[in-house]
């Protein structure tokens, strides 16, 4: 099920509460994150099909950046993943 998220211009002025604006911003950030992850998945699949040393170096150099991204959700940011250093 796909839900159509309205643009800010489609929301009546009376309904533009601070919470609505924050939620719309969070949705926009999540959409951007999802697109970045989809792009990275495509690059990883390409590497899997046609590996070469330059792609390997690029993937290794971006690994920490990709997998330590901060989100707008404190619970997600505080999750522990196997192999990760605990504080």
PyMOL commands that set and color helices and strands:
alter all, ss='L'
color gray80, all
select helices_A, chain A and resi 8-10+13-15+18-49+53-67+74-77
alter helices_A, ss='H'
color red, helices_A
deselect
rebuild
show_as cartoon
